[in-house]
C-alpha cells in the first residue's frame, strides 16, 4: 500500500509518529517549523522548537 498511496496522519502522539512515518513535519501555531525524514526530525532536529517539543518541554 505504501508504494501506491500517500497517507497524511495528524497526531500529537510523537511516539506514534516516530514509529510509523517516513517523513515528519512539525507545525507550531500554523507555521511550518521543520520538515524532513522522521529519523532526522527525531534524532537530530534542525530547529530548537522541534527538539523542545519532542522532549516534552511544551505542547
C-alpha positions as CSV (number, residue, x, y, z in Angstrom):
1,X,0.0,0.0,0.0
2,X,2.8,2.4,0.9
3,X,4.2,2.4,-2.6
4,X,0.8,3.3,-4.1
5,X,-0.7,5.8,-1.6
6,X,0.2,8.8,0.4
7,X,-1.3,8.9,3.8
8,X,-1.2,12.0,5.9
9,X,-1.5,11.5,9.7
10,X,-2.0,14.4,12.1
11,X,-1.2,13.5,15.7
12,X,0.2,14.9,18.9
13,X,1.5,11.5,19.8
14,X,5.2,11.8,18.9
15,X,5.9,8.1,19.7
16,X,3.3,7.0,17.2
17,X,4.7,9.4,14.5
18,X,8.2,8.2,15.1
19,X,7.2,4.6,14.8
20,X,5.0,4.7,11.7
21,X,6.1,7.6,9.4
22,X,8.8,8.1,6.8
23,X,8.6,11.9,6.8
24,X,7.6,14.3,9.5
25,X,6.6,17.9,9.6
26,X,6.4,20.0,12.8
27,X,4.0,22.9,12.8
28,X,3.6,25.4,15.6
29,X,0.8,28.0,15.7
30,X,0.1,27.4,12.0
31,X,3.8,27.8,10.9
32,X,5.9,25.1,9.4
33,X,8.9,24.8,11.7
34,X,10.6,21.7,10.3
35,X,10.1,19.0,7.6
36,X,12.5,16.1,7.0
37,X,12.7,12.4,7.3
38,X,11.3,11.2,10.5
39,X,14.7,9.8,11.6
40,X,16.3,13.2,11.2
41,X,13.5,15.1,12.8
42,X,13.5,12.9,15.9
43,X,17.3,12.3,16.2
44,X,18.9,15.5,15.0
45,X,16.2,18.2,14.6
46,X,17.4,21.3,12.9
47,X,15.2,23.6,14.9
48,X,15.3,24.2,18.7
49,X,11.5,24.4,18.8
50,X,11.2,20.9,17.3
51,X,13.7,19.5,19.8
52,X,11.9,21.2,22.7
53,X,8.5,19.8,21.6
54,X,9.9,16.2,21.1
55,X,11.5,16.4,24.5
56,X,8.1,17.4,26.1
57,X,9.2,20.9,27.1
58,X,6.0,22.3,25.8
59,X,2.8,21.1,24.0
